[in-house]
Amino acid sequence: MYNIFLKSSIIIVLLLFGNTGFSQDDFYSKLTKKADITFTTNEFFKALNMYKSLYKESKNKDEKNYISFRIAECYRNINQTKKAEGAYLKVITKNYNNPLIYYYYADMLRRNEKYAEAAAQFEEYLKKVPGDEHAKIAKTSCAMSAEWIESPTRYVIENRRELNSKESDFAPAYATNDYLNIYFTSTRPGVYGEKINPVTGQIFSDIFETALDKKGSWSKPVPLNDTINSPNDDGTPAITDNYNSMYFTRCKIVRGIKLGCQILKAKREAGEDWLNYEIVQIAGDSITVGHPSVSKDGLSMYFVSNMAGGFGENDIYVMTRKSKSKSFANPVNLGMEINTSGDEMYPFIRENGILYFSSNGHPGMGGLDIFKATKNEDNEWVIENMRYPLNSSEDDFGIIYKGNHEEGLFCSSRKGGRGKDDIYSFILSPMEFVLQGVIKDENTDLPIKGARIRIVGSDGTDLDITTLDDGTFRYKLNQHTDYIYLAKKEGYLNGKGRITTAELADSKTFKDEIRLASIANPVEVENILYDFGKWELRPEAKKELNGLVDILKANPNITIELSSHTDMVGDSISNIILSQKRAQSVVDYLVEKSIVKDRLEAKGYGKNMPKVINGRMAKAGIFREGNILTEDFINKLATPELKEQANQINRRTEFKVLTTNFIPDVDDE
C-alpha cells in the first residue's frame, strides 16, 4: 500500500529509483526475497525489521551490502533522516556499486541541515551521473538554503503545541467560516485504537476535530465518527464553502497487494454529524489519488495522483465542472511548470486563485518545501519558494490560509517539534524598514558619542537624532520614501548618506558606518594611484575622488589643501615637481565636478612629509601606531617587501581643512 497522504512514506523520486545493483537471480536467500516483496509493496517499516534480522544472519558479503542498502532505503522512506544518513554512509564505505547511494546520502545530509557536506556529496554523485538535472538543482539549493536562513522572510511561525502529539499531526482544514474549528489528520490513537501501519510504523491515521475557545486555546482534539474514520488510513480533509460537504483520502491495506488511495466525499445536514460518504470516481483501485482541495466556488478540485502520464512519482491534477450539481470532468495534469520528476503534494487552492503546494522536485531547502503558484499574463504558472522560516531542511507541507488574511496553518517535521509531524501557525508581520548605523572617527576608528544625524525624507520627514555612547543610531523608515541623512559633530567634517524604500517589496535594515574626519588632521584619499613618473589621473582614481566631491558638497563652508606625497625613492626636487603636478591634477578634476576653484589649493610635498601611522592603519597593517615612515626608518626595515609596503603608504594624496568660513555664492555648488 502506498499511503499518499502520510507524508513520511512518499519521499520517493521516480527519476532516481533506478537499478539497485541486483537482479532477481542475485538474491541470496528466500528470506531476503521475502523482505524485498514486503519492500516493493511499500511496507517499509515492516521490511526494515526483516532486513535488520537478515543482516545479522547473512554470511555472504555481497548480500550483506545489498541488505545494508535496503536498510538505508527503509530509513529514508519512513523519514528517519539521521538514521538514513548513517546507513547510506555505511553503504558508501563498503563500496556498494550503485551511484544512487551518493545522491541519497547527500539528500539526507541536506535534510539534516549539513548543507556544505551535502553539496560536496551531490558533486560526487554528479561525477558518476553527470546528466542528472535533479541532482544539479539539489546541489544549487544547498547554497541557496543557507542564504535564506541568513535572510528570513517576515513570516512568524509558532508550534501549536495544544494540537500536536508525539505522533504525526498534519493536513489541517478550517471546518467553519469563522475559522474557530479545524479538522486535521493524526496518527495518535483514534476510533480504532493503536493498530500499526506496516508502511510507516505509526498508528493508522484518523481525522480529528478541535475548537478554539474564547481565550484563544484549542480544545482537546477528538476523532470524527466512524463514518469518516475507518480501520484504514483516513485523512487530508477538504471542506467545501457551505461546510456541509467534505472530501478526504482513504488508503486501504491488503497484505502483499499494492493498492491505491481514494478520495471520498462525505455529506451532512446543517448542524448534524457526518452520516454517509461516496467514492469520487477518478481512477482504478491500483491508482493512488488523494490530497483534495476544492475551490471556493466548488467548481474545481485539485488533487494528487501517481496515475500514468505524469511527470514524476506524484503529480498535481485538477478536475472542473460547470455547476455544483454536475460531476467533475476528467482530470487534467497541471503540467511541467508545477509538476517535476519528484513529488508534488498537498495542493491548496486559495480564495484569490493562488495555488500552494509542496514539492521535493523544485529548488528547495530539503525534503518537501512549500511553494506558491500564480498565473501570469500568458496564463502560465509562476512558481515561488516560500523560503525560510515557512520552509526548513525537513518536510514542510499542508499549508492553509484564513481566507484572504495573511495567516493560517501549515505542517512540518522540523527539529524542535513535539512529534514526528507538527502543526504550526503562521502570520505575515508588517514590512519594516530601518536605518541602523554607527559614527566613527576616521583616524582613531573610535565611536563618536553625541553626533547628530539629520534625516530628511521625500514624505516630509525632517528630524535630528543623536548617537548613543557607542556611536550607534537607529531610525525606523517609512515605505515608498527617499531619504538623505547628514552626520555632524563639532570639530569634524560632515558625513552624508542616501537611501530609498521606494522599490522594496520586503523588510530591510540599511546598515551604514559613517566615518567623520577631524578638521585638525589631514585626511587621506585612498587609491589615488598614478603610472610611474606621471601625474594624469587613472580611471579608478577618478572614482575615488567622487567621494571627495560628496564631502565638499556636504561641507560647503570649508576650503581645503590638496597635497600629494611621493615615496622615498629619487631626489627631492624631482619628487616635489612630480607631486605638485599630481596635486594639481586632483584640483582640476574637482573643478570639473563643479567644486569652486577658490575652495581648493594644490600643494606638492614630494618626500618631505613622511606618513605617521595612525590607530586605524596600525590595526590593518604591520606598522605600529606612531611610526613615522622616514627614509631612515624605511632603510632599516628587514626585507625588500617591508620597504616597498612603507613606500607604498608614503605614496598618497591627502586633504586638510584650511578654513571653515567660506561663503559660497548663491549660484555655487
N, C-alpha and C positions, 0 to 999 in steps of 0.2 A: 504494500500500500504506500502510495506516495502522497504524503499529507501536505497538501499545498498551503494550507493556512497556518500550519505550525512552522513558523519561520525557521526554526533551528534545523529543520530537515530539508530545506530547499536550496541550500547554497551550493548548487552543483552547476558548473558551467559546461554546457554541452560541447563547446569548442575544444575544451581541454580534457574531456572524459574519453581519452583515447586508449590505445593499446596498453594493457597492464604489464606486458612483458612475458605473458604466458598464454598458451592456447589450452583448450580443454584437455588435450593429451598430456599436458605438463603437470597437471595436478598430481600431487604425490601421495594422496590418501583419500579414502572415501569421506573421511570426516572433514577434510579441507574442502572437498567438493560440496559437501552439505552446507558448510559455512558460507561458501560462495553463493549458493542458491538463496540462502537467507539474505545475504548482502544485496543480491540483484533484485530482490523484492522489496528493497529499501527498509528492511527491518534492522537498521544499523545498530541499535543498542543491543539487540539480541545477538547479532553477528559479532559484535565486539567481544562479548564474553566467550563466545565459541572460539574466536581466533586466539584470545589470551590463553585458553586451555591448550589449544593445539600447539602454540609456540613452545610451551614447556615440554610437550611430549615429542615433538618432531626432532629427528636426528639428522635430517637432510639439510645441508647448508642453504641450498637454493630455495627449498621450501620455506625455511625459517625467514629468509629475506623477503620472500613473497608475502608471508603472513605478517611480517612487520609492516610492509607497505599497506596491507589491508587494515591493520590496526590503526595506522595513521589516517587512512581514509575514513574509518568509522568515527574517530575522534573529530575529524573535520566536519563530517555530516551531522553530528549531534551537537556541533557548535562548542566543543570544548577546545578552544583555540590554544591555550597554553600546553595542554597535553598533546595536541596535534603538532605543535611546533617542535616539541622534544622528540616525538615519534618520527617525524619526517627527517630531522637531523640524524637520528639513529640510522635510518634507511640510507641516507646520503653517505655516512661514514662506512657503510657496508658495500658501497659502490654498486648499488642496485641499478640495473640497466634500464632506466626509464627517465627521460628528461623532465617529465611532469613533476617529479619529486622536488625539483628546484623551484618550479612555479608555486606549488602548494606550500613549500617551506617559506618562500618569500611572502606569500599571501598571509600565512599565519603570523609571520613577523610584523607585517603591516597591521594586522588585526590587533596585535599586542603593542602597538604604538612604537615599534622599533623601526622607524622609517628609514634611517640611513642604512641599517643592516638589510632591510627588505629591498631597497633599491639595488644594493650590491648583488643580492641573490636573483632578482629579476634579470639583471645584466648577465649573470651566469647562465640562467635559463635561455636568454636570447642568443648567447653564443652557440647553443645547441639547437635552438629552433628560431633562427633569425627572422622568420617571416610572421611571427605571431603578433598581430596588432593588439590583441587584448593585453599581452604582457608589456608592450610598449606603453600603452595607456596607464597600466598599473605602475610602471616604473616612474613615469612622469608625475603620477598622482602622489607619490611619496613626498617629493619636494613641495608640491602644491599644498598638501595637507599640513605640513609644518608651518607654512606661511599663513594658512587660515587660522591655525591655533594662535599664532602671534597677533593676528588682526581679526578678532571675532566680530560677528555681526551684532546687531542691537537686541537680538532675541535674549530674553531672560527665561531660564528654564528652572523647574522645581520638581523634584521627585514627589509624586502624590502618594506618600507612604501609607496613608489610610486605605488606599485602593489596592496596594500591592501585597503580595505574599512571598514566601520563599520559593514559590514555583514561578511559572511563566504567566504574566498578566499582560494582555495586549489587545489590539484591534478594538478601541472604544468607538462608540457611536452615541450621539445625543438622541435620547428617547422622547423628549418633549420639546415644544417650541420655545420654552423659557430656559432651556439648557440646564435645568436643575436635576435631570435624571440621565444617567448613561447606562448603556449596556456595554459589556466587554467580555472578552474571551479569557478563560483562565484554566490552568491545569491543576488548580487546588482541588481537594476533594469536593465533589458536587453531588448531583442527584444519584449517580450510580456508584458512589464510593471511590475506591482507590485502585482500580484495575490499571495495570501498567501497559502503556503503548510500547510494543517492541521496536517501533521506529525510533522514538526519541528517548525512551527510558523514563518518560514522565507519565503522570496520570492522564487518562483520556480527558480531553478538554470539554468544558461546558460554557454556556453563556450565562453571565451573572448580571444582576441589576443593583444599582446603588443610587441614592438620592442625596442632594446637597441640602443641609439644614440651614436655618436662619443664621447660624454662627459661622457658616462657610466651611463646615466639615462634611465629608462624605460618610454616609451611613455604612454599617457593616454589609458587604456585598452578599446577596442571596441568589441562588441559581433560579433561572426561569423554570417553568413547569416541564413535565416530561413529554409535552407535545413538541417542544423545541429541543430539549436535551435528550440524548439517547445514550445507549451504551458505547456508541462510537464517538469520534471526534466531531464536535459541533462548535461553530464559532464564526467570527468575522461578520457580525450583523450590520445591515444597512437598512435604515428605517426610512420609509417614504415620507413625503411632506405632510400628509394627513395623520401620520403616526399610527395608522391602523393596518399597515402592511409592512412586513419585514422580510428582506431577503437575507439568507445566511448560507454558510457552507457546511456540508456534512461529508465526512470521509469514512467509509466503511472498511473494515479489515476482514478478509478471509485468508486464513493462514496459507502461505505458499502461492497465493494468487495476487497479481499486481492489479489492483482496482483503482479507478479514478475517483475524484471527489465530485460532488454535485452541488448545484445551487438550488435551494428550496425557497419557496415563498409561503410565508405564514400570514394569516389574516385574523382579525378580531373586530368585534364591535366596539364602538367608543366606550371607554371605561371598563371593558371586560378583559379577561385574560385570553391568551392565545389558545385557540381551540382546534385549529386544523392547519394543514400545510399541503402543498403540492410541489412536485418536482418541476423546475423550469427546464424544458426540453432544449438542450443546447448541443450535446454530443453524446456519443455512446458510452457504455459503462466503463470501458477501459481508458477513456479520455478524462483528464482532470480539468475541472473548471471550478473557480472559486473566487473569493475576494470581491464580492459585488459592491458596486457603488452606483446609486441612482441619482440622476439629475433632479433638480428641484421641481421641474415641470413633469417629472415622471416619464418622459419620452425617450430617455437614453439610459442604458445600463452598461457600465464598464465592468469588466471582469478579467481574470487571469486564466490562461489555459496553456497546456502543452500540446494542443492539437496540431496535426501535421500542417506544414506550410508556413510555420512561423520562422522567426529569425534566430531564436535561441531555445533554451530549455523551457522557459515560461515567458509568454508574451502577453501584452495587454490588448484586449479586444473591446469593441463596442457593438451593442445591438440597439436599434432605434425602432420606434413605432410612431404612427400618426396621431394616436389618441390613447388614453389610459385604458380604454375598453378593448383595444386591439392587442394582438400578440406581437412580441418583438420579432423583427426580421432576422435573417441570418447574420451571424457575427461577422464583423469586419476587423481585420488586423489594423492597428493604428500605424503600422509602417515602421521603417527603419529609423525615422527621426526619434521615435520613442523607444522602440524595441531594439535590443542588441543581441549579440551572441551569448550574453549572460542571462540573468533572470531579471525580469521586470515584474514587480509585485505591488500589492496593496494600493490600487488606484483610489483616488478620492476626487470626485468632481465637485468643485465649489459652486456656490450660488452665482458667482460672477463669471463662470465658464472656465476658470483656470483649473487645469488638471494637475494633481500632485500624485506622485508615485515613488516607489523605492526601487533601486536597481543596484546590481553589482557589476554592470557592464559599462556604464558611463563613468568618466573620470570621477573618482571619489576618494574618501578617506580610509576605506577598508570595510569589508562586509557590505551590507546594504546601506546606501545613502538615500536621503530624501531629496527628490528633485521637483522642480516647478516647471510646468509646460504651458506656454501661452501661444496663441496663434498670431502670426504677423500679418501684414497687409496682403501677402500672397497666400494666405490660409495655410501656411506651413508652421509646424510646431517648432518653437524655440525653447531649448532646454537649459535650465539653470540649476546648478547645485545649490542647495540651501545653506551649505557651509557650516562651520563651527559657530555656536555650540549645539545647533539642532542636530548636526551630524558629528559622528565620532569615529574612532577606529573600529568600533564594534558595529552591530546591526542597528540601524535606525529606520523606523518604518511606521506605517499605520497612522499617519497624521490626519487630524480632522480640525475644522475651524468652527468657531461660533458664528455662523452666518457670515456677514461681511466684516466682523470685528477681526483685528489682527491678533487673535489669541485663540487658544484651543488646547488640544492634547495630542501627544504622539507617544511612541513606544521605543525603547532602547534596551540593549543588553550591555550597555557601557558599565565600566567599573564604578563602584560606589552605590550600586542599586541594592534593593532589598532582596530581589530574587533573580531568576535566570533572565527574564524579560520584565521590565517595569514600565508603568505608565507615568509619563511626565506631563506637566502643564507647561505652556509657553505663552509669552506675551511679547510683543514688539515694543520696546521702550522708545520714547520720542527721540528724534535726532538731536544731538548736542554738539556744538562747535565751541572749542576752547582755544584761546591763545595762552600759551604757557611758556615762560622763558626765564632767563637769568641774565643779569647785567654784571659784567666783569671788567676789571682794569686790564687794558691791552698789554701793559708791560708786566705787571706782577701776577696776572691770572687770578687775582683775588676777587671775591664778590663785592659789589658796591651796594652798601646799605643806603636806603633813603633816596635812591634815584627816582625821578618822576617819569612816568610813561603817559604821554598824551595820546589818546586813541580817538581818531576821527573816522566816522563811518558814513557811507552814502545814504544811510537811513536817518541821518540827523544826529547820530551819536557824536558827542564831543565831551570827553571827560578825562580827568587825571587820576592815575593810581600810583601808588608808591611801592617800591621794592621792600621786601622784608629784610630781616637781619642777614639772611643768607643770600641776598641779592635776587631772590626769585619774585616773580609776579604771575598772576593768573587772572584771566578775564573771560567771561562767557560771552560768546559772539552770537549775533542774530543770523538767521538764514537769509540768503539772497542779498548779501551786503558786501560792498568793497570797503576795505579798511586801510588806513595809513596810521602808523604809530611812530612816535618820536620819543627817544630816550634822552633825558637831560640830567646833568649833575654839575654843580658849580665846580669849575676847575677842569672840566672835561669837554671834549668836543661832543656834539650831539650825535646820536646814532639813529638810524631810520629803518623802517621795515614796511612791507606792503603785503597784504593777503586778501583773499576773497572767498566767500562762501557761496558765490553765485551759482556755480555749476555742480555743487556737491550733492550726491544722492544718498550719502550716508554720513554718520557721525565722524568727526575728525578732530584731533588735537594737534594744533600747529605748535611746533616746538622751535624756539629760537634762542640763540646765545648771542647777545649783543655785547661787543667789546668796545668800551669807550676809551679813547686815547686822552691822556693828560696833556693839557696845553703847555705844561712845563717841560715835556720831554719830546725829542724827535720821534717820529713815527715812521717805521719802515714800510714802504710799499713793496710787497713781496712779488717775486717772479718777474721783475723788470730786467730782462736779460738782453744782451746785445751780442752781435757777432764780434769776433776778436778784432780789436782795433777800430771798431766802427761805432757810430752813435745813432744810426737810424733805428727807430722802434720796430721790433718784431711784432707780428700779429698777436701773439699771446700776451705781450706786454701791454698792448692797447686794451685788451680785455680786462686786465688787472687795473689799469688806470681808470676804467669806467667806475670802479668802486670809489676812487678818489674824487671823481666828478660828483658822485652821490654825497660824499662827505661835505664837499664845498657847498653844494646846494642846500644841505641840511643845516649848514652853519654859514649863513650869508654875510655875517659881520666880521669874519676873520680874513686876514691876509696871511700868506704862508711863504716860506722859503723852500724851494725845491732844491735839494742838494744831491749831488751824485758823488759816489766814492769808489775808488779803484782798490785793487789788491796791492800787495807789497812788491809786485814784480815791475821792473822798469824804473826809469829815472823820474824824479819828482815833477819836473817841468812838463814832460810829455803827458804824464798822468793828469796833471791839473788841466791842461788844454783839452784832453780827451773827455775828462769828467765834466768840464764846463759845457762842451757841445752836447753831451748826453743829458745834462740837466736842462739845457735849452730845448732839446727835442721834446722833453716832457711838458714844459711850459707851452710850447707851440701846439701840442696835442690838446691840452686842456682848453686853450683859447679856441681851437676848432670846435670844441664841445660847448661853446658859449659861456665859458668862465671868463669874467672881466680880467683883462691883462693887468690892470692896476693891483689886483689881489695877489699876483704871482711874481716871485723873484727867483731867478735861476742862479745857482752857485755851485761851482765845481771845486771840490776839496782834494782831488787826487787821492794820495795815500796818507794825507796829513791828519786824518781823524779816524784812527782805528776803532773798530766796534767794541763796545763794552757789553759783555754778556749779561742779559737781564734774567729775572727769575723764570719767565716763560721759556726762554731759549735754553736755560740750564736744564729744565725738565725734559725737553725734547732732544737734547744733544749730549755731547760728551765733555763739553767745557763747563767749568763751574761759574756760578753767579759771581760777577765782579771781575772775571778775567778780562784783560784788555789785549786785544789781538794786534799788538805792535809787531814790527818787523823782527825785533829781537826775540819776542815771545814765540813767534812762528818758527824762527830758525832753530830754537831749542826743542821743538817737538820731535818725537822719536821716529816717526815714519813719514815718507812722502805723502801717504794718504791723509794723515792728520794735518800736514801742512796745507794740502790742497783744500781740505774742509775749512780751515781757518781763512784761507784766501777767498774762498767762495763766500763766506759770511761777510768779509770786508767789502766784496763787490756788491754794492747796494744803492738803492735810491730811497731817500727819506724826505719827509717834510716836517717842518716845525712851524708853530704859530708865531707870527711876528706881532700882530695886533688883533684886538677883538672888538674894535670900534669902527670898522669900515662901514660907511653908509652907502649902500648901493643906490644908483639912480632908479627912478620908477620903472624904467624900461629894462633894467638889468635883470639877469637871471631868468 
